[in-house]
Amino acid sequence: MANTKSRDNAYWARRMKKDGFGDILDRCEAGEFSMFRARQLAGYLPEKPSSVADKLSYHWGRADVLQREKFLVDNMASVLRSMKDVQARGRRVQAKKPSE
């Protein structure tokens, strides 16, 4: 059996204190926010993106090659339609620019 280390709130409290995040830890212990949020503020966890586009980009970056390929295959029609829309928008913007 593998020797797994505990990553409970007590572990994170010790680590935050050791790493110099005592101010965040004090606020957490005072009940201002949860240990999960304290870990985000200390930089141990990334804060989740808020918009749908940010979420897609976040998860795309975490996906491996096979997951990305599966997504593209499963959503090919939508991806191609979106690419055509972006190209058309770029051509319209380019056409509005004065010639240099």
Summary of the structure (lengths in Angstrom):
residues: 100
radius of gyration: 22.4
end to end distance: 68.9
largest distance: 69.4
contacts: 188
relative contact order: 0.06
helix: 68%
strand: 0%
